[in-house]
Amino acid sequence: MLRILAKIQKIGIVTEPLPKIDEPVLQQVGEQLKAKVGELFGGSLAIRQVDAGSCNGCELEINALGNPYYGIERFGVHFVASPRHADMLLVTGPVSRHMEAALKRAYDATPEPKLVIAVGECGACGGEFGVSYASCGAVANVVPVDGVIRGCPPTPLDLMRGILEAIGKFQAKRP
C-alpha cells in the first residue's frame, strides 16, 4: 500500500481533461428537449429503461446519456428506478418470452399519461431474432409503442432526437 501511495505521489494525478461540449447539434437538440420537457412535464421527464432481452448495446448508449459529455440531466431528463415514478419507458431488445410478463407489469405500473419508446432494431422489429419460441419480437407485439428509435445501437444523439420526437407526437395528441 505504501508503495502505491509513493508511486501516486511521484507521478501525480494523470487524467484526461473533460471534453469541451461545442457540438452545436447536441446543444440544439438539448435545448429543444429542455423546452418541450419544461412545457409538458413541468421541467422534469422521468424515464424508466427496461431491458427486455437485448444484447446490451443499446444500454451502453443509453448509459452514455448520463456521462459528462451528453449530460442529459441538464436538459431536465432523468432516469428512475421504478416505473411508478416514470413518465416514459425506454424498452430495448426483442422481448424474450421470460420478460414478456415483466414488461407488461412495468407498462401497467407506469402512470397515465405514459410514453413507450422501442429502442434499437431489435425493439423496433425484433431484429435478427424475430418471433420464435424464445422471443416475442418487437416491443409493439407486447405493449403499445409511441415511438421507435432505430439503429444497432442508436447513438446517444439519436436517442435524444427520438425522445424529442416522441414528446412532440405526445403533444400533438393532447387536446
C-alpha positions as semicolon CSV with decimal commas, in nm:
position;residue;x (nm);y (nm);z (nm)
1;M;0,000;0,000;0,000
2;L;0,279;0,241;0,087
3;R;0,450;0,157;-0,242
4;I;0,135;0,251;-0,436
5;L;0,092;0,577;-0,245
6;A;0,457;0,665;-0,308
7;K;0,410;0,600;-0,679
8;I;0,100;0,821;-0,688
9;Q;0,289;1,097;-0,511
10;K;0,581;1,068;-0,754
11;I;0,375;1,058;-1,076
12;G;0,088;1,286;-0,974
13;I;-0,268;1,282;-1,099
14;V;-0,296;1,162;-1,456
15;T;-0,642;1,209;-1,605
16;E;-0,783;1,332;-1,930
17;P;-0,941;1,676;-1,931
18;L;-1,318;1,689;-1,978
19;P;-1,410;1,730;-2,344
20;K;-1,536;2,072;-2,441
21;I;-1,901;2,049;-2,534
22;D;-1,907;2,254;-2,851
23;E;-2,113;2,029;-3,074
24;P;-2,387;2,266;-3,195
25;V;-2,627;1,985;-3,290
26;L;-2,611;1,841;-2,937
27;Q;-2,681;2,182;-2,784
28;Q;-2,963;2,250;-3,030
29;V;-3,138;1,916;-2,971
30;G;-3,080;1,950;-2,597
31;E;-3,234;2,297;-2,581
32;Q;-3,537;2,180;-2,781
33;L;-3,571;1,884;-2,546
34;K;-3,545;2,109;-2,241
35;A;-3,815;2,341;-2,378
36;K;-4,056;2,053;-2,451
37;V;-3,990;1,888;-2,115
38;G;-4,044;2,219;-1,938
39;E;-4,368;2,280;-2,124
40;L;-4,526;1,935;-2,096
41;F;-4,373;1,772;-1,789
42;G;-4,317;2,064;-1,553
43;G;-3,943;2,072;-1,622
44;S;-3,864;1,708;-1,543
45;L;-3,910;1,399;-1,758
46;A;-3,865;1,071;-1,568
47;I;-3,759;0,771;-1,778
48;R;-3,756;0,405;-1,678
49;Q;-3,531;0,195;-1,900
50;V;-3,641;-0,167;-1,943
51;D;-3,411;-0,432;-2,089
52;A;-3,648;-0,688;-2,239
53;G;-3,378;-0,922;-2,369
54;S;-3,121;-0,712;-2,553
55;C;-2,751;-0,768;-2,616
56;N;-2,674;-0,458;-2,400
57;G;-2,552;-0,248;-2,694
58;C;-2,846;-0,010;-2,658
59;E;-2,800;0,005;-2,280
60;L;-2,441;0,124;-2,325
61;E;-2,562;0,410;-2,543
62;I;-2,846;0,492;-2,301
63;N;-2,594;0,498;-2,014
64;A;-2,379;0,736;-2,220
65;L;-2,662;0,990;-2,200
66;G;-2,569;1,041;-1,835
67;N;-2,198;1,099;-1,890
68;P;-2,042;1,449;-1,871
69;Y;-2,036;1,493;-2,249
70;Y;-2,406;1,435;-2,316
71;G;-2,531;1,514;-1,963
72;I;-2,899;1,467;-2,042
73;E;-2,994;1,569;-1,688
74;R;-2,905;1,931;-1,768
75;F;-3,196;1,921;-2,014
76;G;-3,446;1,808;-1,750
77;V;-3,440;1,434;-1,825
78;H;-3,354;1,180;-1,557
79;F;-3,376;0,805;-1,511
80;V;-3,577;0,647;-1,230
81;A;-3,564;0,302;-1,073
82;S;-3,937;0,237;-1,065
83;P;-4,195;0,254;-1,343
84;R;-4,433;0,403;-1,086
85;H;-4,225;0,721;-1,092
86;A;-4,180;0,728;-1,472
87;D;-4,337;0,931;-1,749
88;M;-4,170;0,726;-2,022
89;L;-4,049;0,370;-2,076
90;L;-3,742;0,314;-2,295
91;V;-3,757;-0,054;-2,393
92;T;-3,459;-0,227;-2,552
93;G;-3,419;-0,563;-2,718
94;P;-3,652;-0,816;-2,869
95;V;-3,892;-0,907;-2,592
96;S;-3,793;-1,250;-2,467
97;R;-4,073;-1,480;-2,353
98;H;-3,932;-1,463;-1,999
99;M;-3,954;-1,082;-1,997
100;E;-4,299;-1,053;-2,154
101;A;-4,489;-1,054;-1,823
102;A;-4,235;-0,824;-1,657
103;L;-4,265;-0,570;-1,941
104;K;-4,645;-0,580;-1,919
105;R;-4,624;-0,523;-1,541
106;A;-4,384;-0,230;-1,590
107;Y;-4,619;-0,083;-1,851
108;D;-4,922;-0,125;-1,623
109;A;-4,734;0,030;-1,329
110;T;-4,640;0,342;-1,525
111;P;-4,895;0,616;-1,453
112;E;-5,100;0,776;-1,728
113;P;-5,021;0,960;-1,947
114;K;-4,727;0,741;-2,040
115;L;-4,497;0,716;-2,338
116;V;-4,327;0,399;-2,461
117;I;-4,029;0,406;-2,695
118;A;-3,884;0,094;-2,858
119;V;-3,507;0,135;-2,885
120;G;-3,283;-0,026;-3,146
121;E;-3,357;-0,256;-3,437
122;C;-3,447;-0,539;-3,201
123;G;-3,701;-0,326;-3,017
124;A;-3,841;-0,192;-3,343
125;C;-3,891;-0,515;-3,535
126;G;-3,733;-0,800;-3,342
127;G;-3,403;-0,763;-3,527
128;E;-3,241;-1,086;-3,636
129;F;-3,424;-1,272;-3,361
130;G;-3,778;-1,201;-3,481
131;V;-4,061;-1,406;-3,332
132;S;-3,970;-1,754;-3,214
133;Y;-4,023;-1,994;-2,929
134;A;-3,794;-1,775;-2,715
135;S;-3,881;-1,426;-2,844
136;C;-4,198;-1,221;-2,884
137;G;-4,012;-0,999;-3,133
138;A;-4,079;-0,627;-3,141
139;V;-4,185;-0,433;-2,832
140;A;-4,508;-0,339;-3,012
141;N;-4,608;-0,706;-3,006
142;V;-4,633;-0,686;-2,626
143;V;-4,723;-0,326;-2,528
144;P;-4,842;-0,019;-2,725
145;V;-4,549;0,185;-2,859
146;D;-4,550;0,562;-2,911
147;G;-4,212;0,594;-3,080
148;V;-3,927;0,396;-3,229
149;I;-3,557;0,482;-3,229
150;R;-3,383;0,274;-3,493
151;G;-3,016;0,182;-3,503
152;C;-2,797;-0,100;-3,386
153;P;-2,734;0,055;-3,144
154;P;-2,863;0,411;-3,184
155;T;-2,618;0,684;-3,081
156;P;-2,690;0,897;-2,773
157;L;-2,775;1,189;-3,003
158;D;-3,022;0,967;-3,193
159;L;-3,173;0,869;-2,857
160;M;-3,218;1,235;-2,765
161;R;-3,377;1,306;-3,105
162;G;-3,609;1,006;-3,065
163;I;-3,719;1,116;-2,718
164;L;-3,783;1,467;-2,857
165;E;-3,985;1,323;-3,146
166;A;-4,197;1,105;-2,914
167;I;-4,268;1,405;-2,691
168;G;-4,371;1,603;-3,000
169;K;-4,616;1,329;-3,103
170;F;-4,746;1,318;-2,745
171;Q;-4,801;1,694;-2,752
172;A;-4,986;1,674;-3,084
173;K;-5,226;1,409;-2,943
174;R;-5,315;1,614;-2,637
175;P;-5,643;1,807;-2,653
